[in-house]
Amino acid sequence: MKKIQMVDLKSQYEKIQEEIDAAVLNVIRSTQYINGPEVKNFQKELENYLGVKHVIPCANGTDALQIAMMALDLQPGDEVITADFTYVATAEVIALLKLKPVLVDVYEDTFDIDIEAIERAITPKTKAIVPVHLFGQAANMEAITEVARKHNLHVIEDTAQAIGCDYTFKDGSTQKVGTIGTIGCTSFFPSKNLGCYGDGGAIFTNDDDLALKLKQTANHGQSRQYIHDRVGVNSRLDSIQAAILRIKLRHLDTYSAERNKAADFYDNAFANHPKVKTPKRVSHSNHVFHQYTLQLNGVNRDELRAFLSEKGVPAMIYYPIPLHLQEAYTDPRYKEGDFPVTEKLCASVISLPMQTELTQDQLKHITSSLLEYLN
Ligand SMILES: *Cc1c(COP(=O)(O)O)cnc(C)c1O
């Protein structure tokens, strides 16, 4: 059996190696390394795939979030609501722009931002909500959009972990996540569901005016060459990464299916086990399983990880510390105990290997090792 990894980028690459190698060499030989045709083509293909009017490629997912907030002209002191249980980047850009991150708790069974908690956190200074489609399943966008409409707020979807995920509205229609709110942001970090071989990111919107502002913000605030209408940043997706992403985008749905196969295997193995709770599936979204995250009940997590490690089974904790207890985000408004669900999750979650290349042998070994410890 091949060594088990959280993410197996090498095996995935080997299956598309010829195509990738040729595409990369083609860019090198073209010398169009920045803003070359590959970037434009990828942008168009992603727009088609997502069913969104505008894709603005950029350098990474964190930049995507920052550019989104800059293009919305949010001002220092404006409040932006986001989940306490997320990757730091979401809150980081809010703080970096001197906006005020307002953290709220999440639902225990889905890890998603708590809608009532959002409503309670809204003040006259609130300007935007940033839901995170954590681990690959959509937050309740219909409810979030409704709250946002009522209070005239922007919605910036952090889609870094859920590209390709379909949201199902109450009327049965579906839409890709990241295209429902005012702006969607994603990351092409190598381990993400659609990953390149370096850094990359993109921003989505259906709003023509906003698309222009986003494009300009990502390019030094430039409206025409050497004409700068706003303060911007320099954030580009390079042509080599775009060429790789064009190929991988064609495989994204197959990759999601592979992730779901692994998730189904895990679900079956741990169904109704008193010591682990499998990830809940919701009716408003399919799942693209960026992570497969269990909640442990009465299990010593460190001991379990050490046991698994001995068996050659890696496992990770996403995320071990709530944002409000991180040194950089401590705030007199927040103290331990304020976000009990996030605090409980940070202490009880464990993520198993989740990727496109897991074999039946590997899955059997992972589940039997975990069950051996639990039983
Ligand atoms: C990965 C990630 C980001 C940041 O993406 P980078 O490309 O690493 O900057 C932002 N938000 C979430 C939820 C992520 O998982």
The ligand as an ORCA input file, in Angstrom:
! r2SCAN-3c Opt
* xyz 0 1
  C      -7.069     28.737      1.985
  C      -8.066     29.674      2.508
  C      -7.948     31.064      2.318
  C      -6.719     31.723      1.764
  O      -6.277     31.302      0.553
  P      -4.717     31.526      0.148
  O      -4.703     31.248     -1.317
  O      -3.907     30.590      0.950
  O      -4.397     32.956      0.439
  C      -8.980     31.860      2.768
  N     -10.063     31.342      3.389
  C     -10.202     30.029      3.604
  C     -11.424     29.525      4.293
  C      -9.205     29.142      3.183
  O      -9.344     27.833      3.422
*
